């Protein structure tokens, strides 16, 4: 992960989410998860199940303070994506 991301391993913090599709807003990820260093023995990602989502971040970075307009734009984009995923899921179920 360090090699792929360009982030030194000691600064990579991660969290295993639930399975795909992701149902958490990117606006909430920072504060709704407990983050663990990948070098820690405390936390194991348990990469043995299909569909698991792994989040990671560079722990040296801080969250940007969003304006109301930026927050609204992100929420609108996420809602549109959610509607598209639901439509696709319903369409696939009805075709099968």
TAWO-V190758 format. One record per backbone hydrogen bond with DSSP energy under -0.5 kcal/mol. CO is the residue of the C=O (numbers start at 0). NH is the residue of the N-H. E is the energy in kcal/mol with one decimal. If there is no record, write none. Layout:
# TAWO-V190758
{{CO;NH;E} {CO;NH;E}}
This chain:
# TAWO-V190758
{{0;4;-2.7} {1;5;-2.3} {7;10;-2.4} {8;11;-1.3} {10;12;-0.6} {10;58;-3.3} {11;37;-2.3} {12;56;-2.4} {13;35;-2.1} {14;16;-0.6} {14;54;-3.1} {17;52;-1.2} {24;27;-1.7} {24;28;-0.9} {27;30;-0.5} {27;31;-2.3} {28;32;-1.1} {32;34;-0.5} {35;13;-3.0} {36;39;-1.8} {45;47;-0.9} {45;48;-0.5} {48;51;-1.0} {50;19;-2.2} {52;16;-3.5} {52;54;-0.5} {54;14;-2.1} {56;12;-2.4} {56;58;-0.8} {57;60;-2.0} {63;65;-0.7} {66;70;-2.5} {67;71;-2.3} {68;72;-2.4} {69;73;-2.2} {70;74;-2.4} {71;75;-2.4} {72;76;-2.2} {73;77;-2.5} {74;78;-2.4} {75;79;-2.3} {76;80;-2.1} {77;81;-2.4} {78;82;-2.3} {79;83;-2.2} {80;84;-2.3} {81;85;-2.4} {82;86;-2.5} {83;87;-2.5} {84;88;-2.6} {85;89;-2.6} {86;90;-2.8} {87;91;-2.7} {88;92;-2.3} {89;93;-2.3} {90;94;-1.8} {91;95;-2.0}}
